[in-house]
Amino acid sequence: MTFSIVARDPKTGAFGVATATAGPMVGALVPHTRSGLGAVATQAMTNPYLAFDAFAVLGELSASDALATALANDDQPDLRQVIIVDRNGIADGWTGGQCIGFAGHLVDVGVAVAGNLLTGEAVLSDMMACYHRHLGKSTFADTLLEALRAGAAAGGDKRGLGSAALRVHGSQAFAEFDLRIDLSAQPVEELSHLMSQAGTGEYHDFFSSVPRR
């Protein structure tokens, strides 16, 4: 039903999530980030507490151990799909046995992708390849967006797309980007347009003036 990418920017240490699905409001429950800790996408039969439980221990445990701890608190892990990355660039993922196919995840250093109810495995492999191709050549946010775009171009969700979201979280308590297209016939394209508005012009100038600590 959803395809997502989580990653840690090796240059800045920022965390990011980009996600899209056929249904509305994917940004409400799937993407999660915490400054200095990591990023999580929790999907399929979504349990957002998997992200909260992982963040609760990520300061002491690796992404893999935090994911295992979170899943141990879930009484229906076979229905869940989760990807996670931590501050050391360790990434991991889980695809429960009852997730609807095509369902799976791919993990590399500093990045993971996952999806369920996809048109095929190429959605994930194209996302991963696109991320690596753009990393260091584009901004981190643009790299995440390009990976999401590649997943959509490869077929994405079998049912089509209805919403998309992107979060990038750096050193501040608040996110640098927290963008959502809650319902649209072209959510990835609209997300790209929204990001261009957030990254330039009057809003960018305003956001740059927000106090930092």
C-alpha positions in Angstrom: 0.0 0.0 0.0 3.0 2.3 0.6 6.6 2.8 -0.5 9.1 4.7 1.5 12.8 5.6 2.0 14.6 6.5 5.2 18.2 7.8 5.2 20.9 9.6 7.1 22.8 12.3 5.2 26.5 11.3 5.6 27.5 14.9 5.1 25.3 16.7 7.7 24.0 13.9 9.9 20.4 14.9 9.0 17.7 12.3 8.9 15.0 12.0 6.2 11.9 10.1 5.2 10.0 10.2 1.9 6.8 8.2 1.4 3.8 7.8 -0.9 0.7 5.7 -1.0 -2.6 5.3 -2.8 -4.6 6.4 0.2 -4.9 9.9 1.8 -2.7 11.5 4.4 0.3 9.2 4.4 2.3 11.9 6.2 0.2 11.6 9.3 1.4 8.1 10.5 4.2 6.7 8.3 7.2 9.1 8.5 8.9 9.8 11.8 12.2 11.6 12.6 14.0 12.6 15.7 17.0 15.0 15.8 20.2 13.1 16.9 18.4 9.8 16.9 17.2 8.6 13.6 14.3 8.1 11.1 11.6 5.5 10.9 8.9 4.7 8.4 6.1 2.4 9.7 3.6 1.1 7.2 1.4 -1.8 5.9 -1.1 -2.2 8.7 0.6 0.8 10.3 1.5 0.9 14.0 3.0 4.3 14.7 4.0 3.1 18.2 6.8 1.1 16.5 8.5 4.4 15.7 7.9 5.8 19.2 9.2 2.6 20.9 12.3 2.5 18.6 13.1 6.2 19.4 12.8 5.5 23.1 15.8 3.2 23.0 17.8 4.5 19.9 20.0 6.6 22.2 21.3 3.4 23.7 20.8 0.7 21.0 21.5 0.4 17.4 18.8 0.6 14.7 18.7 -3.2 14.5 18.3 -3.7 18.2 15.8 -0.8 18.5 13.7 -2.3 15.7 13.8 -5.7 17.4 12.7 -4.1 20.7 9.9 -2.2 19.1 8.6 -5.3 17.3 8.7 -7.3 20.5 6.1 -4.8 21.9 3.7 -5.4 19.0 1.2 -8.3 19.2 0.8 -8.5 15.4 4.3 -7.9 13.9 3.4 -10.0 10.8 1.1 -7.3 9.6 3.8 -4.5 9.9 6.5 -3.1 7.7 9.2 -0.9 9.2 12.5 0.6 8.1 14.9 2.5 10.3 18.2 4.3 10.3 20.2 5.6 13.2 22.8 8.3 13.9 25.7 5.9 13.0 24.2 5.2 9.6 23.1 1.7 10.6 19.8 0.8 8.7 17.5 -2.1 9.0 14.1 -3.2 8.0 11.2 -5.6 8.7 8.5 -6.9 6.4 6.0 -9.1 8.1 4.9 -12.3 6.6 1.3 -11.1 6.2 2.2 -7.9 4.3 0.5 -7.9 0.9 2.7 -8.5 -2.1 4.7 -7.5 -3.7 6.2 -6.6 -0.3 9.8 -6.3 0.7 12.6 -4.0 1.8 16.3 -3.3 0.9 19.0 -2.0 3.2 22.3 -0.4 2.6 24.7 1.8 4.6 22.7 4.8 5.8 19.6 4.0 3.8 16.6 1.6 3.6 13.6 1.4 1.3 10.5 -0.6 1.7 7.1 -1.1 0.2 4.0 -3.3 0.1 1.2 -3.9 -2.5 3.7 -2.8 -5.1 3.7 -3.5 -8.8 7.0 -5.3 -8.3 10.5 -5.5 -6.9 11.8 -2.8 -9.3 10.1 -0.2 -7.3 12.5 -0.8 -4.5 15.6 -1.4 -6.5 15.1 1.7 -8.6 14.6 3.8 -5.5 17.8 2.6 -4.0 19.8 3.1 -7.2 18.4 6.6 -7.6 19.2 7.5 -4.1 22.9 6.5 -4.5 23.0 8.2 -7.9 21.9 11.5 -6.5 23.5 11.4 -3.1 26.2 14.2 -2.8 25.2 15.7 -6.1 21.8 17.2 -5.0 20.6 18.4 -1.7 19.6 15.7 0.8 15.9 16.6 0.5 16.1 16.5 -3.3 17.8 13.2 -3.2 15.0 11.7 -1.1 12.4 13.2 -3.5 14.2 11.8 -6.5 14.2 8.3 -5.0 10.5 8.6 -4.3 9.9 9.8 -7.9 11.9 6.8 -9.1 9.7 4.4 -7.1 6.6 6.0 -8.6 8.0 5.8 -12.2 8.8 2.0 -11.6 5.1 1.4 -10.9 4.7 2.3 -7.2 1.6 1.3 -5.4 -0.6 -1.1 -7.5 -3.6 1.1 -6.8 -2.0 4.3 -7.9 -1.0 7.3 -5.8 -3.1 9.6 -3.6 -0.7 11.2 -1.1 3.0 11.8 -0.4 5.2 13.3 2.3 8.8 14.2 3.0 10.6 15.0 6.3 14.1 16.1 6.8 15.4 16.6 10.3 18.7 18.2 11.2 20.2 19.4 14.5 17.2 21.4 15.6 14.2 20.0 17.6 12.0 20.9 14.7 12.2 19.5 11.1 13.8 21.4 8.3 11.2 20.1 5.9 7.9 18.6 7.0 5.9 18.5 3.7 2.6 16.7 3.0 0.3 16.3 0.0 -2.6 14.8 1.8 -4.8 14.0 -1.2 -4.1 14.5 -4.9 -4.1 12.7 -8.2 -0.4 13.7 -8.6 1.0 13.8 -5.1 4.7 13.3 -6.0 4.6 16.2 -8.5 2.8 18.4 -6.0 5.3 17.5 -3.3 8.1 18.5 -5.6 6.4 21.9 -6.2 5.8 22.4 -2.5 9.5 21.6 -1.7 10.6 24.2 -4.3 8.4 26.8 -2.4 9.8 25.7 0.9 13.4 25.9 -0.3 13.4 29.3 -1.9 11.7 32.7 -1.8 9.8 34.4 1.0 9.0 31.2 3.0 12.6 30.1 2.9 13.7 33.6 4.1 11.1 33.4 6.9 12.1 29.9 8.0 15.8 30.9 8.0 14.9 33.5 10.6 13.3 31.1 13.1 15.4 30.9 16.3 17.9 28.0 16.5 19.5 26.5 19.5 
